Amino acid sequence: MPADPSDRPSASRPRLDEGLEAEIQAALGDMSVEDMLDFADRGGRGGGGGGRETRTGTVVRVDREDVFVEFGPKSQGVCPLSQFDEKPRPGQRLEFVVERYDANEGLLLLSRTGAGRKADWDSLEVGQVVEARCTGTNRGGLEMEVASHRAFMPAGMVDLRHIEDLSVFVGEKMPCEVVELDRSRDRIILSRRAHLEAERARTRDDLLADLREGATMQGTVVSVRDFGAFVDLGGADGLVHVSDLAWERVKHPSEVVKEGDTVTVKVLKVDASQDPPRISLGMKQCLEDPYQQQAAAIEVGAEVTGRVTRIAAFGAFVELSPGVEGLIHVSELSDKRVSRVNSVVNEGEVVTAKVVSVDHERRRIGLSLRAMRNEGAEDVDHDRGSDPELRRLMAQLGNKFGGDLKGGIG
């Protein structure tokens, strides 16, 4: 008689990747799922005996795929409907095996005495997608239940990305892929991530077939980095570079977006030669350009006021309005030689400058503090010559010393 495939040594089954093997080994070691969960149960309740307890309870209601049972006024439990040969009736008294206590739900997790566990094993195979229910969390991942058996899902196999708090999955039913099945060790390893990756691959193919540069789409921010934000378009991720997040200058992407935000983006470029394809996105391109509205009125010779937003070795950038910046070149800061820009202006300082150049095509506006100060000096000289008392005094002194004055007051 041929051996049960699930009894074969793990070496005969398709080998899992090294990272997955290491994760399972770190969480389980040589323990079976049953051993590990029993250990966790005893530790969580401060000790206790070995075997599972059998108790008689009363069926109080049947809700979809769960049967709720009462053992007393303050002791309730739940058992999968799949373990009954026929649907039980409220009020029936039946025997159940107490598998464990779920502290999050305040319920005993039950199974039926004499339930056909071998038949359930025979219905499972590696690579199969099954619906499993999360019954709790442990030191390395999620405690699961599938086909009347306990199973384990390592933390790294729960989602496509890291999940900080795994307790959000407790009580949830989810499609998972069976990635390891070892009857001799009573071990079932499940992966929700594998199922999500397969779904995502199918969705990505459809997405990329229709993706066009210039298209406007909605997506979800899945990661925020120093250089930009990654946005899930529903099967593939695209990058919004920090320079394309907003029209105004952005120091860090977290000023504009956070993980989980739904955003509208424009597809700027699709590089299908990369694997996976590299998709460049823009958010500011979906917004009205403030430069076109506000910079059009700025002309050479105008005086403008703005806030210094950034200091560079070659000058200071000044925000004149959201999305509109001008540059005071280091040579336009003062009549004197300037070795350090921040010796004249500082970031955050409000300054008034004169517009000395405008290039709307290149979106460049040149500003000058020196021109403002020189203009002020010319006004002072003009005022000296127009003051009657000053003219009278200069005339008297000129006559006394016989000629035009070359220095001093003149």
C-alpha positions in Angstrom: 0.0 0.0 0.0 1.6 3.4 -1.0 2.5 5.7 1.8 0.3 8.7 2.6 2.0 11.7 0.8 1.6 13.8 3.9 3.7 11.3 5.8 6.7 11.6 3.5 9.8 13.5 4.9 9.8 17.2 4.2 12.8 16.7 1.8 10.5 15.0 -0.7 8.1 17.9 -0.9 8.9 21.1 -2.8 11.5 23.0 -0.9 10.4 26.3 0.6 12.7 29.3 0.2 15.4 29.7 2.8 13.9 32.8 4.4 10.6 31.0 4.9 12.2 27.9 6.3 14.2 30.1 8.8 11.1 31.9 9.9 9.2 28.7 10.5 12.1 27.1 12.3 12.5 30.2 14.5 8.9 30.0 15.5 8.3 26.3 15.8 11.6 24.5 16.0 10.9 20.8 16.3 7.5 21.4 17.9 4.3 20.5 16.1 1.6 23.2 15.8 -0.3 21.4 18.5 2.7 21.4 20.9 3.4 25.0 20.3 -0.2 26.2 20.8 -0.6 24.0 23.9 2.6 25.5 25.3 1.2 29.0 24.6 -2.1 28.1 26.2 -0.4 26.9 29.4 1.9 30.0 29.5 -1.0 32.4 28.8 -3.1 31.0 31.6 -0.4 30.6 34.1 0.1 26.8 34.0 -2.2 23.9 33.6 -2.3 20.2 32.6 -1.6 18.5 29.3 -4.6 16.9 27.5 -7.6 18.7 26.1 -10.7 18.8 28.2 -14.1 17.4 27.1 -17.2 19.2 28.3 -20.9 19.0 27.7 -22.6 22.2 26.6 -25.9 23.6 25.2 -26.1 24.9 21.7 -27.5 28.5 21.9 -27.4 29.6 18.3 -26.0 28.8 14.8 -24.6 31.8 13.0 -23.4 31.1 9.4 -20.5 28.7 9.9 -20.2 28.9 13.6 -22.1 27.1 16.4 -22.2 29.0 19.7 -22.3 26.9 22.9 -23.0 27.7 26.5 -21.4 25.7 29.4 -22.6 28.1 32.1 -23.6 31.7 32.7 -20.1 32.9 32.3 -18.6 30.3 30.0 -19.3 30.3 26.3 -17.6 28.7 23.3 -17.7 28.4 19.5 -17.4 25.4 17.3 -17.1 25.2 13.4 -20.4 24.1 11.8 -18.3 21.9 9.5 -17.6 19.5 12.3 -21.3 18.5 12.5 -22.8 15.8 10.4 -26.1 17.7 10.5 -26.9 21.2 11.6 -27.5 21.3 15.4 -30.6 22.8 17.0 -30.6 25.5 19.7 -31.1 23.7 23.1 -29.3 20.5 22.1 -26.8 19.2 24.7 -23.7 17.9 23.1 -20.1 17.0 24.0 -17.2 19.2 22.8 -13.4 19.2 23.1 -12.0 22.5 24.5 -9.1 23.3 22.1 -8.1 26.6 23.8 -9.3 29.8 25.3 -9.4 33.0 23.1 -8.8 35.9 25.5 -9.5 38.5 22.8 -13.0 37.1 22.1 -13.7 35.7 25.6 -14.7 32.4 24.1 -13.6 28.8 24.3 -12.6 27.4 20.9 -14.2 24.0 20.5 -14.2 20.9 18.3 -16.5 17.9 18.2 -15.6 14.7 19.9 -15.0 12.0 17.3 -14.8 14.5 14.4 -13.2 12.8 11.3 -9.8 14.5 11.4 -8.1 12.0 9.0 -10.7 12.8 6.3 -9.8 16.4 6.7 -6.1 15.7 6.3 -6.8 13.8 3.1 -8.6 16.8 1.7 -5.6 19.1 2.0 -2.5 19.3 -0.2 0.4 21.7 -0.7 -0.4 24.6 -3.0 -4.1 24.4 -2.3 -6.0 27.6 -1.4 -8.2 27.1 1.6 -10.3 29.3 3.8 -8.8 29.5 7.3 -9.9 31.3 10.5 -7.5 33.1 12.7 -8.0 32.0 16.3 -5.2 33.9 18.0 -1.6 35.2 17.9 1.6 33.7 19.3 5.3 34.5 19.5 5.9 34.0 15.8 2.7 34.7 13.9 -1.0 33.7 13.8 -2.8 30.7 15.2 -5.1 29.4 12.5 -7.8 26.7 12.1 -8.3 24.9 8.8 -10.2 21.7 8.1 -10.7 21.1 11.8 -7.0 21.3 12.4 -4.8 23.8 14.1 -2.3 25.5 11.7 0.3 28.2 11.9 1.0 31.3 9.8 4.4 32.9 10.3 4.2 36.7 10.7 6.1 37.3 7.5 3.5 35.4 5.5 0.5 37.3 6.8 0.6 40.2 4.3 2.6 41.6 1.4 4.0 44.2 3.9 4.9 44.2 7.5 1.9 44.3 9.9 2.7 45.8 13.2 -0.3 44.5 15.2 -1.3 41.0 14.2 -4.2 40.9 16.6 -6.4 42.7 14.1 -6.7 39.4 12.3 -8.1 37.4 15.3 -11.5 36.1 14.4 -11.1 36.8 10.7 -11.6 34.2 7.9 -9.1 34.5 5.1 -8.1 32.6 1.9 -4.6 31.1 2.4 -2.3 28.8 0.5 -1.1 25.6 2.1 2.7 25.9 1.9 3.7 22.9 4.1 1.8 19.8 5.2 3.5 17.3 7.4 1.2 14.8 9.0 3.9 13.0 10.9 4.7 16.2 12.8 1.1 17.4 12.8 2.2 20.5 11.1 0.2 22.7 8.7 1.8 26.0 7.5 -0.4 28.5 5.8 0.5 31.7 3.8 -1.9 34.5 3.2 0.9 36.4 1.5 1.3 33.7 -1.2 -2.3 34.0 -2.1 -2.2 37.8 -2.2 0.9 37.6 -4.4 -0.8 35.3 -6.8 -3.9 37.6 -6.9 -1.6 40.7 -7.3 0.3 39.1 -10.2 -3.0 38.5 -12.1 -4.2 42.0 -11.4 -0.8 43.5 -12.3 -0.9 41.9 -15.8 -4.3 43.5 -16.4 -3.2 46.8 -15.0 0.0 47.0 -17.1 -1.9 46.1 -20.3 -4.0 49.2 -19.9 -1.5 51.6 -18.2 -0.7 54.6 -20.4 1.6 57.6 -19.8 -0.6 60.7 -19.0 -3.4 58.7 -17.5 -4.8 59.9 -14.2 -5.5 57.2 -11.5 -6.3 56.7 -7.9 -4.0 54.7 -5.6 -3.1 54.0 -2.0 0.2 55.1 -0.4 1.9 52.0 0.9 5.4 53.3 1.8 6.9 56.7 2.5 10.7 57.1 2.1 13.1 60.0 2.2 13.1 60.3 -1.7 9.3 59.9 -2.3 6.2 57.8 -1.7 5.2 54.4 -3.2 1.6 54.2 -4.4 -0.2 50.9 -5.1 -2.3 51.3 -8.2 -4.1 48.0 -7.7 -1.6 45.4 -8.7 1.6 47.4 -9.2 3.5 50.1 -7.2 4.6 53.4 -8.7 6.9 56.0 -7.2 6.0 59.6 -6.6 9.4 61.4 -6.3 9.5 64.0 -3.6 9.8 66.7 -6.3 6.5 65.6 -7.8 4.5 65.6 -4.6 3.5 69.3 -4.6 4.3 72.5 -6.4 5.8 74.1 -3.3 9.2 72.8 -2.1 8.8 69.7 0.1 11.6 68.8 2.6 10.2 65.3 3.3 7.3 63.3 1.8 5.7 62.8 5.2 4.8 66.6 5.1 2.3 65.7 2.3 1.3 62.0 2.5 1.2 59.1 5.0 0.7 55.4 4.6 -2.9 54.4 3.9 -3.8 57.7 2.1 -5.8 57.5 -1.1 -4.3 59.8 -3.6 -4.8 60.9 -7.2 -1.7 60.6 -9.5 -0.7 61.0 -13.1 1.4 58.4 -14.8 4.5 60.2 -15.9 6.6 57.2 -17.3 6.4 53.4 -17.6 9.6 51.5 -18.1 8.4 48.0 -19.0 12.0 46.8 -19.6 12.5 46.6 -15.8 11.2 43.6 -13.8 8.9 44.6 -12.2 8.1 47.5 -14.5 9.2 50.9 -13.1 6.3 53.3 -12.9 6.9 57.1 -12.3 4.0 59.0 -10.9 3.2 62.6 -10.1 0.7 64.2 -7.7 1.4 67.9 -8.3 0.6 67.3 -12.0 -3.0 66.6 -11.0 -3.2 70.1 -9.4 -3.4 73.6 -10.9 0.0 75.1 -11.3 0.2 78.2 -9.0 3.1 79.6 -11.0 1.0 80.1 -14.1 -1.5 82.1 -12.0 0.7 84.1 -9.7 4.1 84.5 -11.4 2.6 86.0 -14.6 2.1 89.3 -12.9 5.7 89.5 -11.7 7.8 91.9 -13.8 11.4 93.2 -13.7 11.8 96.1 -11.4 8.9 95.1 -9.1 9.4 94.9 -5.4 8.3 91.6 -3.8 8.2 90.2 -0.3 8.7 86.6 0.6 10.1 84.1 3.1 13.6 82.5 2.8 12.9 78.8 2.4 16.4 77.4 1.6 20.0 78.5 1.9 22.5 77.3 -0.6 26.2 78.1 -1.3 25.2 80.2 -4.3 22.3 82.1 -2.8 19.0 82.1 -1.0 15.6 80.8 -2.3 12.6 83.0 -1.4 9.0 81.8 -1.6 6.9 84.6 -3.0 3.7 82.6 -2.9 2.9 78.8 -2.8 4.6 77.2 -5.7 6.5 80.4 -6.8 10.1 80.9 -5.8 12.8 83.4 -6.6 16.6 83.2 -6.1 18.7 85.9 -4.6 22.2 85.0 -6.0 25.1 85.5 -3.6 26.3 88.4 -5.7 23.0 90.2 -5.2 22.9 90.0 -1.4 25.2 93.0 -0.7 27.6 95.5 -2.2 30.3 93.8 -0.1 31.8 90.4 -0.8 29.7 87.7 0.9 31.5 84.5 1.9 28.5 82.9 3.7 24.9 83.5 2.6 23.6 83.1 6.1 25.7 86.0 7.2 23.2 88.2 5.4 19.9 86.2 5.5 18.6 83.2 7.4 16.1 80.5 6.6 12.6 81.5 7.7 13.4 85.3 7.4 11.0 87.5 5.6 12.7 89.8 3.1 11.8 92.4 0.5 13.8 92.3 -2.7 13.7 93.8 -6.2 13.0 91.6 -9.3 16.0 91.8 -11.6 15.2 89.0 -14.1 12.2 86.8 -15.1 12.3 83.7 -17.3 8.8 82.2 -17.2 9.7 79.4 -19.6 12.4 78.1 -17.2 10.3 79.2 -14.1 13.2 81.3 -12.8 12.9 84.6 -11.0 16.0 86.5 -10.1 15.9 88.8 -7.0 18.3 91.3 -5.5 18.7 92.8 -2.0 21.6 94.9 -3.2 19.4 96.7 -5.7 17.0 97.7 -2.9 19.9 99.1 -0.8 21.5 101.0 -3.6 18.1 102.5 -4.5 17.9 103.7 -0.9 21.3 105.3 -1.1 20.4 107.1 -4.3 17.3 108.5 -2.6 19.4 109.8 0.3 21.8 111.6 -2.1 18.8 113.1 -4.0 17.3 114.3 -0.7 20.6 116.0 0.2 20.6 118.1 -3.0 17.0 119.1 -2.7 17.0 120.3 0.9 17.0 124.2 1.0 18.9 124.5 4.3 21.5 122.1 3.1 22.0 124.0 -0.2 22.3 127.3 1.7 24.9 125.9 4.0 26.9 124.4 1.1 26.8 127.7 -0.7 28.1 129.6 2.3 31.0 127.2 2.9 31.8 127.2 -0.8 32.1 131.0 -0.9 34.2 131.1 2.3 36.7 128.5 1.0 36.7 129.9 -2.5 35.3 127.2 -4.7 33.4 124.0 -5.0 33.7 121.6 -2.0 35.3 118.3 -2.9 34.7 116.4 0.4 33.2 116.7 3.8 29.5 117.7 3.7 29.5 118.1 0.0 
